[in-house]
Amino acid sequence: MKPFSFEELSARIRAMIRTNHGTAKSELAVGDLVMDCATKRVTRGGREITLSAREYALLEYLMHNVGITLSREQIEDHIWNYDYEGGTNVVDVYISYLRRKIDSGQKKKLIHTVRGRGYVIREDA
């Protein structure tokens, strides 16, 4: 294989995505929760929410999979690196952090537990 730069590879992948699927979405929304992927800004009802890098990654993963129940294992595999050994409650802890920041004080809760299966983000309860 020829040597290559990761920047060039990344640019080529982005170009292919634009060509094949139109312009990539830079904004995700579930109800009044809005995530701007370009600026890494998250708001709910117009109020800005400050998230840690891990919280942001978890919320982004949930928002890319709106309405789909994600198991703890899927979340661990996607958010934590391959060296991470599961079996702890780290996913539950970070879901709790997100709920406090996103759902606290709101009539409509967006992050839901699906008993025995995992977590889902959706508008309807």
Backbone as CSV, one residue per row, in Angstrom:
resi,resn,N_x,N_y,N_z,CA_x,CA_y,CA_z,C_x,C_y,C_z
1,MET,0.837,-1.184,0.000,0.000,0.000,0.000,0.881,1.246,0.000
2,LYS,0.389,2.265,-0.650,1.108,3.533,-0.667,0.876,4.275,0.639
3,PRO,1.844,5.053,1.049,1.584,5.921,2.209,0.524,6.962,1.841
4,PHE,-0.271,7.355,2.802,-1.299,8.365,2.576,-1.504,9.154,3.858
5,SER,-2.143,10.305,3.721,-2.401,11.115,4.916,-3.852,10.897,5.346
6,PHE,-4.078,10.905,6.632,-5.428,10.720,7.155,-6.329,11.889,6.780
7,GLU,-5.750,13.094,6.663,-6.543,14.259,6.271,-7.115,14.073,4.870
8,GLU,-6.278,13.548,3.955,-6.745,13.314,2.585,-7.807,12.220,2.569
9,LEU,-7.592,11.155,3.319,-8.571,10.075,3.400,-9.894,10.604,3.932
10,SER,-9.834,11.389,4.985,-11.042,11.966,5.581,-11.773,12.856,4.585
11,ALA,-11.038,13.674,3.859,-11.651,14.553,2.860,-12.315,13.749,1.753
12,ARG,-11.674,12.685,1.317,-12.256,11.839,0.258,-13.527,11.148,0.741
13,ILE,-13.536,10.689,1.974,-14.729,10.036,2.527,-15.877,11.028,2.615
14,ARG,-15.593,12.248,3.116,-16.647,13.270,3.194,-17.199,13.590,1.807
15,ALA,-16.319,13.664,0.812,-16.759,13.946,-0.557,-17.643,12.830,-1.086
16,MET,-17.294,11.595,-0.788,-18.104,10.461,-1.237,-19.475,10.474,-0.573
17,ILE,-19.516,10.806,0.692,-20.787,10.863,1.405,-21.678,11.939,0.795
18,ARG,-21.112,13.120,0.523,-21.887,14.200,-0.104,-22.398,13.778,-1.469
19,THR,-21.548,13.116,-2.242,-21.915,12.704,-3.593,-23.013,11.648,-3.556
20,ASN,-22.890,10.700,-2.663,-23.838,9.586,-2.623,-25.126,9.897,-1.877
21,HIS,-25.077,10.773,-0.916,-26.241,10.985,-0.055,-26.630,12.449,0.073
22,GLY,-26.164,13.304,-0.792,-26.450,14.723,-0.644,-25.587,15.298,0.453
23,THR,-25.864,16.500,0.845,-25.085,17.150,1.889,-25.390,16.497,3.235
24,ALA,-24.349,16.173,3.946,-24.518,15.547,5.250,-25.208,16.520,6.204
25,LYS,-26.100,15.979,7.049,-26.803,16.801,8.026,-25.826,17.283,9.079
26,SER,-25.875,18.567,9.351,-25.022,19.062,10.420,-25.846,19.363,11.658
27,GLU,-27.155,19.195,11.560,-28.026,19.463,12.698,-28.970,18.284,12.919
28,LEU,-29.028,17.837,14.163,-29.938,16.765,14.553,-30.961,17.352,15.513
29,ALA,-32.191,16.876,15.428,-33.233,17.391,16.321,-34.175,16.278,16.745
30,VAL,-34.536,16.316,18.013,-35.573,15.455,18.573,-36.423,16.369,19.437
31,GLY,-37.640,16.646,18.968,-38.478,17.604,19.679,-37.790,18.955,19.694
32,ASP,-37.680,19.547,20.891,-37.023,20.848,21.009,-35.536,20.732,21.369
33,LEU,-35.016,19.501,21.325,-33.586,19.263,21.552,-32.885,19.334,20.196
34,VAL,-31.924,20.238,20.092,-31.219,20.445,18.827,-29.719,20.321,19.059
35,MET,-29.072,19.542,18.189,-27.623,19.361,18.257,-27.040,19.822,16.928
36,ASP,-26.157,20.804,16.993,-25.458,21.273,15.806,-24.106,20.563,15.790
37,CYS,-23.963,19.591,14.905,-22.746,18.785,14.858,-21.532,19.578,14.390
38,ALA,-21.745,20.628,13.629,-20.630,21.440,13.140,-19.993,22.258,14.264
39,THR,-20.840,22.816,15.140,-20.323,23.665,16.218,-20.278,22.950,17.570
40,LYS,-20.812,21.730,17.606,-20.888,20.933,18.850,-21.741,21.640,19.909
41,ARG,-22.750,22.355,19.459,-23.641,23.096,20.368,-24.948,22.332,20.528
42,VAL,-25.412,22.204,21.771,-26.653,21.501,22.074,-27.584,22.464,22.798
43,THR,-28.838,22.535,22.339,-29.836,23.370,23.003,-31.120,22.589,23.180
44,ARG,-31.862,22.948,24.201,-33.205,22.400,24.406,-34.104,23.565,24.746
45,GLY,-35.113,23.773,23.926,-36.011,24.889,24.124,-35.293,26.219,24.071
46,GLY,-34.230,26.295,23.280,-33.472,27.534,23.148,-32.401,27.737,24.211
47,ARG,-32.392,26.885,25.230,-31.403,26.995,26.310,-30.202,26.115,25.987
48,GLU,-29.008,26.721,26.013,-27.798,25.961,25.703,-27.462,25.000,26.834
49,ILE,-27.032,23.791,26.456,-26.675,22.743,27.410,-25.197,22.429,27.229
50,THR,-24.450,22.488,28.320,-23.023,22.186,28.286,-22.827,20.707,28.594
51,LEU,-22.114,20.019,27.691,-21.872,18.586,27.854,-20.380,18.299,27.813
52,SER,-19.984,17.253,28.525,-18.600,16.777,28.416,-18.458,16.073,27.067
53,ALA,-17.241,15.776,26.673,-17.004,15.107,25.393,-17.716,13.752,25.333
54,ARG,-17.682,13.003,26.411,-18.305,11.677,26.447,-19.830,11.802,26.424
55,GLU,-20.372,12.762,27.158,-21.818,13.003,27.140,-22.272,13.402,25.732
56,TYR,-21.492,14.263,25.094,-21.826,14.701,23.734,-21.831,13.506,22.780
57,ALA,-20.800,12.672,22.858,-20.708,11.495,21.987,-21.893,10.557,22.199
58,LEU,-22.278,10.359,23.445,-23.414,9.494,23.760,-24.706,10.086,23.214
59,LEU,-24.928,11.368,23.435,-26.136,12.013,22.930,-26.172,11.978,21.405
60,GLU,-25.045,12.222,20.773,-24.983,12.190,19.308,-25.343,10.796,18.787
61,TYR,-24.828,9.765,19.429,-25.136,8.382,19.030,-26.631,8.103,19.187
62,LEU,-27.201,8.526,20.305,-28.643,8.335,20.515,-29.447,9.089,19.452
63,MET,-29.041,10.325,19.152,-29.797,11.146,18.204,-29.659,10.662,16.763
64,HIS,-28.568,10.019,16.442,-28.430,9.413,15.116,-29.300,8.161,14.997
65,ASN,-29.746,7.648,16.134,-30.560,6.433,16.165,-31.906,6.690,16.841
66,VAL,-32.553,7.790,16.500,-33.838,8.173,17.106,-34.835,7.037,16.942
67,GLY,-35.484,6.689,18.044,-36.520,5.665,18.014,-35.997,4.244,18.030
68,ILE,-34.694,4.063,18.001,-34.093,2.729,18.012,-33.533,2.456,19.405
69,THR,-33.933,1.350,19.996,-33.423,0.979,21.310,-31.999,0.464,21.155
70,LEU,-31.086,1.089,21.875,-29.676,0.702,21.843,-29.323,0.002,23.144
71,SER,-28.731,-1.182,23.037,-28.341,-1.921,24.231,-27.125,-1.270,24.874
72,ARG,-26.890,-1.612,26.120,-25.705,-1.107,26.814,-24.438,-1.515,26.056
73,GLU,-24.424,-2.745,25.535,-23.262,-3.243,24.808,-23.023,-2.429,23.532
74,GLN,-24.084,-2.109,22.806,-23.929,-1.287,21.603,-23.355,0.078,21.961
75,ILE,-23.868,0.656,23.028,-23.390,1.972,23.457,-21.928,1.892,23.894
76,GLU,-21.583,0.874,24.682,-20.194,0.698,25.116,-19.266,0.557,23.920
77,ASP,-19.661,-0.276,22.953,-18.818,-0.505,21.772,-18.624,0.766,20.963
78,HIS,-19.658,1.593,20.894,-19.577,2.794,20.062,-18.880,3.962,20.774
79,ILE,-19.146,4.138,22.043,-18.662,5.312,22.768,-17.299,5.086,23.426
80,TRP,-17.104,3.925,24.004,-15.838,3.649,24.673,-14.952,2.867,23.725
81,ASN,-13.645,3.023,23.855,-12.740,2.389,22.892,-12.711,0.873,23.062
82,TYR,-12.039,0.207,22.152,-12.005,-1.253,22.128,-11.298,-1.849,23.337
83,ASP,-10.487,-1.070,24.053,-9.803,-1.580,25.240,-10.703,-1.587,26.464
84,TYR,-11.852,-0.902,26.345,-12.753,-0.803,27.482,-13.368,-2.159,27.785
85,GLU,-13.339,-2.550,29.037,-13.958,-3.811,29.438,-15.285,-3.505,30.098
86,GLY,-16.350,-4.020,29.517,-17.701,-3.770,30.019,-17.940,-4.421,31.363
87,GLY,-19.199,-4.478,31.743,-19.543,-5.106,33.008,-19.721,-4.109,34.130
88,THR,-19.524,-2.832,33.853,-19.745,-1.820,34.880,-21.031,-1.077,34.540
89,ASN,-21.365,-0.131,35.377,-22.582,0.648,35.144,-22.280,1.995,34.493
90,VAL,-21.164,2.100,33.771,-20.749,3.374,33.196,-21.796,3.934,32.238
91,VAL,-22.466,3.099,31.461,-23.499,3.576,30.536,-24.650,4.167,31.336
92,ASP,-25.077,3.479,32.376,-26.170,3.968,33.216,-25.820,5.320,33.842
93,VAL,-24.571,5.463,34.271,-24.118,6.709,34.887,-24.191,7.860,33.881
94,TYR,-23.706,7.629,32.665,-23.717,8.695,31.656,-25.131,9.001,31.159
95,ILE,-25.986,8.003,31.103,-27.394,8.258,30.762,-28.010,9.135,31.842
96,SER,-27.671,8.862,33.096,-28.163,9.664,34.209,-27.692,11.114,34.093
97,TYR,-26.413,11.316,33.735,-25.893,12.670,33.532,-26.685,13.393,32.446
98,LEU,-26.920,12.691,31.319,-27.661,13.306,30.214,-29.088,13.649,30.623
99,ARG,-29.740,12.749,31.337,-31.115,13.010,31.776,-31.182,14.256,32.650
100,ARG,-30.210,14.391,33.545,-30.184,15.568,34.415,-30.048,16.849,33.609
101,LYS,-29.223,16.815,32.592,-28.965,18.023,31.803,-30.032,18.284,30.746
102,ILE,-30.646,17.235,30.218,-31.575,17.395,29.094,-33.039,17.336,29.521
103,ASP,-33.385,16.372,30.366,-34.793,16.151,30.712,-35.235,16.823,32.006
104,SER,-34.305,17.205,32.861,-34.653,17.797,34.146,-35.467,19.076,33.957
105,GLY,-36.612,19.136,34.614,-37.466,20.316,34.541,-38.305,20.404,33.273
106,GLN,-38.257,19.401,32.431,-39.028,19.396,31.183,-40.265,18.521,31.329
107,LYS,-41.368,18.958,30.726,-42.581,18.137,30.741,-42.397,16.861,29.942
108,LYS,-41.832,17.013,28.733,-41.609,15.858,27.864,-40.200,15.320,28.083
109,LYS,-40.125,14.078,28.500,-38.832,13.418,28.659,-38.462,12.800,27.315
110,LEU,-37.202,12.920,26.941,-36.758,12.420,25.649,-35.961,11.117,25.747
111,ILE,-35.223,10.933,26.835,-34.401,9.733,27.003,-35.176,8.729,27.838
112,HIS,-35.387,7.537,27.269,-36.213,6.520,27.913,-35.430,5.220,28.094
113,THR,-35.750,4.521,29.167,-35.206,3.191,29.414,-36.196,2.177,28.878
114,VAL,-35.699,1.227,28.125,-36.520,0.104,27.672,-36.057,-1.081,28.510
115,ARG,-36.862,-1.431,29.470,-36.486,-2.432,30.468,-35.980,-3.725,29.824
116,GLY,-34.784,-4.128,30.250,-34.187,-5.363,29.760,-33.543,-5.249,28.383
117,ARG,-33.639,-4.084,27.740,-33.097,-3.941,26.389,-32.069,-2.834,26.267
118,GLY,-32.320,-1.663,26.870,-31.363,-0.572,26.747,-32.023,0.786,26.829
119,TYR,-31.568,1.708,25.976,-32.031,3.096,26.016,-32.433,3.558,24.624
120,VAL,-33.364,4.515,24.602,-33.834,5.086,23.349,-34.123,6.567,23.558
121,ILE,-33.911,7.357,22.518,-34.308,8.755,22.562,-35.440,8.919,21.562
122,ARG,-36.540,9.510,22.035,-37.710,9.744,21.188,-38.580,10.794,21.820
123,GLU,-39.459,11.392,21.008,-40.337,12.445,21.486,-41.491,11.921,22.321
124,ASP,-42.138,10.904,21.838,-43.318,10.385,22.549,-42.897,9.524,23.730
125,ALA,-43.721,9.546,24.737,-43.421,8.738,25.924,-44.367,7.605,25.934
